[in-house]
Structure formats: structure tokens, C-alpha cells
């Protein structure tokens, strides 16, 4: 019954337009509450027709387990709309109602069955978490393997890599270098970290008079710039400082904001650049 609801011909564009001013967010919140309720009521009606008694207990617990099963499927990194999700979702829904029947119907319910169900759910929580992390890591590695520029990165002395992203259409590769003591969501993350962008060389790159390169917000005209090492230049404007390195036929730009990150660290990063494998950026 949940699968029937999921496959109904919803027109998301029409729904979003009809729910002003909340838009798609309002539709999402509405469906989040309405779909489980509708699925539970439909399940109760079908169970009654099938002669299951008491249908209410099975429908309520089955609906609850179905919602939890869907969340665990998502937590494991399996999209409901993908091939694996299309196959797994009906099986999980059937298992949810079967488990509900096993622990609620007269003559079958027992404390032991409730304990088995609870233990299974407790075991699935960390297992799906590990599966989800592996799915994300594998996805990032596949994205990086298809990068159109070399995967250049420095030695990670006192820093770690976060948010590696290879632009499929822009042909660039970005990541953040952050000290282990700084949380990824910290308010001062931008001032205590170093953003790195690897990008194709632009036509106007002619240091020291013109150090144009593809920066975080588009093309950066970092001119003039001074040479600080072979094929490495430095430029600053306002509170931003850039180290621009020419390596492997591409440009690697290190961006810092403010004085917190020592420039000696950035110079060491530029000097230690090497082409890395995709798993270097995911810890694999």
C-alpha cells in the first residue's frame, strides 16, 4: 500500500505552485505527515478486507516500521528512486508488516519476539550508518576519478581535507584544508582554513603582470603578483591572500582570509603539491 502511494502520479511543480507561500517546503512537510497517515489507514482497510484481526494494531505498527525502514534505507545510502531502492523498498515494506503481525497478533505475540524486533532495529542503526558512509565515500571517489584536472594536493601536516568536489561542467576541483581542531561547521572556518582550487589555466595568465585564475567566486584578477618560488606567485587584496601555483599544466590557487593561517603553511602546501589518488581525499 505504501508503494501504491509512492507511485501515484504526483505533479510536484503543480503542488509547489499551489502551496504558496510555503512552496515546495510546505508540500514536503505536508507529505511527510500525510503519506504515513494515509498509508496506515489504507493498510488498516486492506488488512480488514483480508480478514486480519485485530487489523488496527498491525496497521499502526506496520506503518511505523515502514517509515523507519524507509529512513534506514536512506541512511544506508540507497535512494528509493534508484534501481536498488526500487527493489529493496517493496521487500522492506512487506517485512515491516510481517514483523508487525508477528509481534501483535493474538497467539503469536510474545516478549521474546518483541526483544528480537528491538535488537534487530538496534543493530540496523549502526550498520546502515556504516553503509551510508561507505556509499558517500564511493560516490566522491567516482566523482574525483572523473575529474578533468589532475587531483593535486599537498602533504597534510597539521591539516585535513574536507568537501572535495570535482566540477563535472566547470572542469575544476575544490577542497578545504582545515586544522583538526576546527570543526567543519565552525563560524570562523573560512578564516582558519585554506580553500584550494585546481583549475585549467586561463588565457590571461601572465604573471607577474596578470595572475588571472579561477577562484571560489569566479575569475579572480590577482594582479600584480610577486613570484615567491619557481612557478609560484603571491597576491593579496583587502583581507584575502592567494598563492597561485602552476603545476601539471593547471593552476592551483590557495585562498586564505585574514591573518590566522600562517603564510609559511601555505608556502609549504604549494611546495608539496603532488597528484593524488581519489581515495587520498576520502580517507579510503
C-alpha positions as CSV (number, residue, x, y, z in Angstrom):
1,X,0.0,0.0,0.0
2,X,2.9,2.4,0.7
3,X,4.3,1.5,-2.7
4,X,1.0,2.5,-4.3
5,X,1.0,5.9,-2.6
6,X,4.6,6.4,-3.6
7,X,3.9,5.7,-7.2
8,X,0.8,7.9,-7.5
9,X,1.2,10.4,-10.4
10,X,2.1,13.4,-8.2
11,X,2.9,16.6,-10.2
12,X,5.4,18.3,-7.9
13,X,5.5,21.5,-9.9
14,X,1.7,22.0,-9.7
15,X,1.8,21.1,-6.0
16,X,4.6,23.6,-5.3
17,X,2.8,26.4,-7.1
18,X,-0.4,25.7,-5.3
19,X,1.0,25.9,-1.8
20,X,2.1,29.5,-1.7
21,X,3.8,31.0,0.2
22,X,5.5,27.8,1.6
23,X,6.2,26.4,-1.9
24,X,7.9,23.0,-2.1
25,X,9.0,23.1,1.5
26,X,5.3,23.2,2.6
27,X,4.5,20.4,0.2
28,X,7.3,18.3,1.6
29,X,6.2,18.9,5.2
30,X,2.6,18.1,4.3
31,X,3.5,14.9,2.5
32,X,5.8,13.9,5.4
33,X,2.8,13.9,7.7
34,X,0.1,12.9,5.3
35,X,1.7,9.9,3.5
36,X,2.4,7.9,6.6
37,X,-1.1,8.6,7.9
38,X,-2.7,7.7,4.6
39,X,-0.6,4.6,4.3
40,X,-1.6,3.4,7.7
41,X,-5.3,4.0,7.1
42,X,-5.1,2.2,3.7
43,X,-3.1,-0.6,5.3
44,X,-5.8,-1.0,8.0
45,X,-8.6,-1.1,5.4
46,X,-6.8,-3.8,3.3
47,X,-6.0,-5.8,6.3
48,X,-9.6,-5.7,7.4
49,X,-10.7,-6.9,3.9
50,X,-8.1,-9.7,4.1
51,X,-9.6,-10.9,7.4
52,X,-6.7,-9.9,9.7
53,X,-7.8,-9.2,13.2
54,X,-7.0,-7.0,15.0
55,X,-6.1,-5.0,11.9
56,X,-5.6,-1.8,13.8
57,X,-2.5,-3.0,15.7
58,X,-0.8,-4.5,12.7
59,X,-1.6,-1.4,10.5
60,X,-0.3,1.1,13.2
61,X,2.9,-0.8,14.0
62,X,3.4,-1.8,10.3
63,X,3.1,1.8,9.3
64,X,5.6,2.9,12.0
65,X,8.1,0.2,11.0
66,X,7.6,1.1,7.3
67,X,8.6,4.7,8.0
68,X,11.6,3.6,10.0
69,X,12.5,1.1,7.2
70,X,12.4,3.9,4.7
71,X,14.6,6.1,6.9
72,X,17.1,3.3,7.4
73,X,17.2,2.7,3.6
74,X,18.0,6.3,3.1
75,X,20.6,6.2,5.9
76,X,22.3,3.3,4.2
77,X,22.7,5.5,1.1
78,X,20.2,3.6,-1.1
79,X,17.9,6.0,-3.0
80,X,14.3,5.0,-3.1
81,X,14.2,6.1,-6.8
82,X,17.3,4.1,-7.8
83,X,17.4,0.5,-9.1
84,X,18.5,-0.9,-5.7
85,X,15.9,1.2,-3.8
86,X,13.1,0.1,-6.2
87,X,13.9,-3.5,-5.4
88,X,14.6,-3.1,-1.7
89,X,11.6,-0.8,-0.8
90,X,8.8,-3.3,-1.5
91,X,10.7,-6.0,0.4
92,X,11.2,-3.8,3.4
93,X,7.6,-2.7,3.4
94,X,6.4,-6.3,3.3
95,X,8.9,-7.2,6.1
96,X,7.6,-4.3,8.2
97,X,4.0,-5.5,8.1
98,X,5.1,-9.1,8.6
99,X,7.1,-8.1,11.7
100,X,4.2,-6.1,13.0
101,X,1.9,-9.1,12.6
102,X,4.4,-11.4,14.3
103,X,4.5,-9.3,17.4
104,X,0.9,-8.0,17.7
105,X,-1.5,-10.8,16.5
106,X,-3.1,-12.9,19.2
107,X,-1.4,-16.3,19.5
108,X,1.9,-15.1,18.0
109,X,2.9,-12.1,20.2
110,X,5.5,-12.7,22.9
111,X,8.1,-10.8,24.8
112,X,10.8,-12.8,23.0
113,X,9.6,-11.6,19.6
114,X,9.4,-8.0,20.8
115,X,13.0,-8.4,22.0
116,X,14.1,-9.8,18.7
117,X,12.5,-7.0,16.8
118,X,14.1,-4.4,19.1
119,X,17.5,-6.0,18.8
120,X,17.2,-6.1,15.0
121,X,16.4,-2.4,14.9
122,X,19.3,-1.5,17.3
123,X,21.7,-3.5,15.1
124,X,20.4,-1.9,11.9
125,X,21.1,1.6,13.1
126,X,24.9,1.5,13.2
127,X,25.0,-0.9,10.2
128,X,23.1,1.5,8.0
129,X,25.3,4.3,9.2
130,X,28.5,2.5,8.1
131,X,26.8,1.6,4.8
132,X,25.8,5.2,4.2
133,X,29.3,6.5,4.9
134,X,30.8,3.9,2.5
135,X,28.2,4.9,-0.1
136,X,29.1,8.6,0.2
137,X,32.8,7.8,0.1
138,X,32.5,5.7,-3.0
139,X,30.4,8.3,-4.7
140,X,33.0,11.0,-4.0
141,X,35.8,8.7,-5.3
142,X,33.9,8.1,-8.5
143,X,33.4,11.8,-9.0
144,X,37.0,12.6,-8.4
145,X,38.2,9.8,-10.7
146,X,36.3,11.5,-13.5
147,X,37.9,14.9,-12.8
148,X,39.1,16.8,-15.8
149,X,42.1,18.3,-14.0
150,X,44.8,16.5,-12.0
151,X,43.9,15.7,-8.4
152,X,46.7,17.9,-6.9
153,X,47.0,18.1,-3.2
154,X,49.8,18.9,-0.6
155,X,51.1,17.0,2.3
156,X,48.6,17.2,5.1
157,X,50.8,18.3,8.0
158,X,48.5,19.7,10.6
159,X,45.5,19.9,8.2
160,X,42.8,17.6,6.9
161,X,40.9,17.6,3.6
162,X,37.1,18.4,3.6
163,X,34.5,18.8,0.9
164,X,36.4,17.5,-2.1
165,X,34.4,18.3,-5.2
166,X,35.2,17.8,-8.9
167,X,33.1,20.1,-11.1
168,X,31.6,18.0,-13.9
169,X,30.9,21.0,-16.1
170,X,33.3,23.6,-14.8
171,X,36.3,21.3,-15.1
172,X,37.6,22.4,-11.7
173,X,38.5,20.6,-8.5
174,X,38.0,22.1,-5.0
175,X,38.5,21.2,-1.4
176,X,39.1,22.8,2.0
177,X,42.2,22.3,4.2
178,X,41.3,22.7,7.9
179,X,43.2,22.1,11.1
180,X,41.8,19.1,13.1
181,X,41.0,21.4,16.0
182,X,38.5,23.3,13.9
183,X,35.0,21.8,13.3
184,X,33.7,21.8,9.7
185,X,30.7,23.9,10.8
186,X,32.7,26.4,12.9
187,X,31.8,30.1,12.3
188,X,35.4,31.0,11.8
189,X,36.1,28.1,9.5
190,X,36.8,30.4,6.5
191,X,39.4,32.3,8.4
192,X,41.2,29.3,9.8
193,X,41.2,27.2,6.7
194,X,42.6,27.2,3.2
195,X,40.4,26.8,0.2
196,X,42.2,25.1,-2.7
197,X,41.0,25.2,-6.3
198,X,42.6,23.3,-9.2
199,X,41.5,24.8,-12.5
200,X,42.6,25.0,-16.1
201,X,44.9,27.8,-16.9
202,X,43.0,30.9,-18.2
203,X,44.1,32.7,-21.4
204,X,45.1,35.8,-19.5
205,X,47.5,34.1,-17.1
206,X,50.8,36.0,-17.5
207,X,52.5,36.7,-14.1
208,X,53.7,39.0,-12.6
209,X,51.5,41.5,-14.6
210,X,48.4,39.3,-14.8
211,X,47.7,36.4,-12.5
212,X,44.1,35.7,-13.5
213,X,42.8,32.4,-12.2
214,X,39.5,30.6,-11.5
215,X,38.8,31.4,-7.8
216,X,36.0,30.4,-5.5
217,X,33.6,33.0,-6.7
218,X,34.6,33.1,-10.4
219,X,37.6,34.6,-12.2
220,X,40.0,36.4,-9.9
221,X,42.2,39.2,-11.3
222,X,45.1,38.9,-8.9
223,X,47.4,41.5,-10.4
224,X,50.0,42.4,-9.7
225,X,51.5,39.3,-8.1
226,X,55.0,38.6,-6.9
227,X,57.0,35.4,-7.5
228,X,57.9,33.6,-4.3
229,X,59.1,30.3,-5.6
230,X,59.5,28.6,-9.0
231,X,56.1,28.7,-10.8
232,X,54.5,30.1,-7.6
233,X,53.2,33.6,-7.0
234,X,51.6,35.5,-4.2
235,X,48.9,38.2,-4.4
236,X,46.7,39.9,-1.9
237,X,43.7,42.2,-1.9
238,X,41.8,43.6,1.1
239,X,41.8,40.7,3.6
240,X,42.3,37.9,1.1
241,X,45.7,36.3,0.2
242,X,46.3,33.9,-2.7
243,X,49.2,31.7,-3.5
244,X,49.0,30.7,-7.2
245,X,51.0,27.7,-8.3
246,X,51.4,26.4,-11.8
247,X,51.6,22.6,-11.8
248,X,51.0,19.9,-14.3
249,X,49.7,22.4,-16.8
250,X,47.0,23.7,-14.5
251,X,46.7,26.4,-11.8
252,X,46.3,25.6,-8.1
253,X,45.1,28.5,-6.1
254,X,45.3,28.6,-2.3
255,X,43.0,31.2,-0.7
256,X,43.2,32.5,2.8
257,X,41.1,35.2,4.6
258,X,42.7,37.2,7.3
259,X,46.0,36.7,9.1
260,X,45.2,33.5,11.1
261,X,46.7,30.9,8.7
262,X,50.5,31.3,8.7
263,X,51.8,32.0,5.2
264,X,54.6,29.6,5.9
265,X,52.0,26.8,6.0
266,X,50.5,27.9,2.6
267,X,54.0,28.1,1.0
268,X,54.7,24.5,2.3
269,X,51.4,23.4,0.8
270,X,52.4,24.9,-2.6
271,X,55.8,23.2,-2.5
272,X,54.5,19.7,-1.6
273,X,51.8,19.5,-4.3
274,X,51.5,16.1,-5.9
275,X,48.9,14.2,-8.0
276,X,47.0,12.0,-5.6
277,X,44.6,9.1,-6.0
278,X,40.9,9.6,-5.3
279,X,41.0,7.7,-2.0
280,X,43.5,10.2,-0.7
281,X,40.6,12.7,-0.3
282,X,38.2,10.3,1.3
283,X,40.5,8.5,3.7
284,X,39.9,5.2,1.9
